[in-house]
Amino acid sequence: MYEYDEEVLQAFLEKQSQLFAENVAENIEEAEAFLEDCMAVVVDSLKEVKEYFEEEGTDISGMTDEELKEQSEVFEVPGGRYLIVEG
């Protein structure tokens, strides 16, 4: 099981509305429980975001890095990391 650090949890809390119509978490504990339940993934670079989607069979051919970052499932975390949440 992946452990989510404070930066990841805070980024999700602040940006969860980009993926969900209503908040799914109101605090750090709820955010962590939700991310664990949906097996959200943290990667270290945009290259790893691409690799993740390719492994999942998602067609991202032709997408620019900017378009990839704008996907609702991709949450940018300070420090250059990304959280991928499949809602």
Beta strands, then each sheet from edge to edge (+ up, - down):
strand 1: 41-43
strand 2: 74-77
strand 3: 81-84
sheet 1: 1+ 3- 2+
end
